[in-house]
Amino acid sequence: MKLINALLISLCVSEVVLLSPSIVSAKGTQSLALGNSVATTPDPAIAPLLIAQAKPGSIVLALDSEGLRVVNASTGSTRSLAFGMKEAEVVSILTNLRGKPRSRGENKECGAGPLRFASWADGLTLQFDKGRFAGWNVDGRRSGANKLTTIAGIGTGSTRTQLNKAYTVNVSQTTLGTEFSAGKLGGLLSGTKPTDRVTSLWSGTTCFFR
């Protein structure tokens, strides 16, 4: 029994490390083999902590229909940054991971009411409602935006064929353009052909006008 307890303690300790400013987002998450290692509990105390002795560049940010995920690309272990977390906690974690936001402010005329936001140079924008993480969107026109993907490997720049292989997709024409939904994920396509690409991706509360 003592041996089993020691092993359990060792496993728990091996799954935490404080993210430091020197850890940067790696390129893409398409090759992650997650298996059963996904941790789904959005514990604010655990979210900034990941894998012990993580190699620089091995920590990546993955898009998620329920928020965001901090992923160790070498092991596949993840921590959720779920919608509903405090704005200060989420911004602090992402600042440690990928630097300070390029801009912060408030959109006062959103359909959901005034929303605060934090944006990074690669097109990632987070939305906050009453001090809580409420949504995100990625603008594919920004340099580096295609490096932001879901764990299934879908991001701006993915083709409609790749999108359909990863998710069950509904497509419609709206005032925004060729719009799609894949569960709680939403986005825009450059057209209706299989080779057309995702130009924008989002989840949660957004500030788009239709």
C-alpha positions, 0 to 999 in steps of 0.5 A: 500500500505504501508503494502504491501511495508513493506512485500516486504522489509521484504521478501527481507531482509530475503533472504540474509546473509554473508557466514562466514568461520564457515559455512560448507557444509552439507551432500548431497542435495537429500532431498531439496524441492525447489519449486519456490524458485530457484533464477537463476540470477547470480548476483556477488553482491548477490552470497555470500549472502543467507538466514538471520540467516542461521543455521550452516551446513544448507548451501550446495553447489550443482552441476549445469549444468550452474555452481554451486549453494549455497543452504540453505538446510532448505528453498531451496533458492539458489544463482547461481555461474554461468560460466562466473563469475570472478575467484576471486569471485568464489574462495572467495565464496567457500573458505568462504563456504568450506575452502581454496583449497587444490591446485591451478595452471594451466593446460597448455595442455588442449584442450581448451587452458591453464586453471587455476584450484582450487581443494578441498580434496573431489574431486571438481575441478574448471576450469578457462579460462582467469580469468573466471569460465569455468567448474567443475569436481568431481573425485569420487575416493576422500573421500567425493566426493559422498556428492557433488550432483546436486539438483536432487540428482545425484553425484558420487556414484549414480547408472545408474538407479538413473541417468536415473530417474533424467535426459535424458541420452545418453551413449557411449563408449569413450577412457575415458570409459563408458561416459554419457551426460545428457544435459550439464552434463557429466560424467563416469559410472563404467559399462553399467549395471543399478546398475553400478555407476557414477564415475566422473561428470562434466560440462562446460570446462574440461581438459580431453583428448579423 
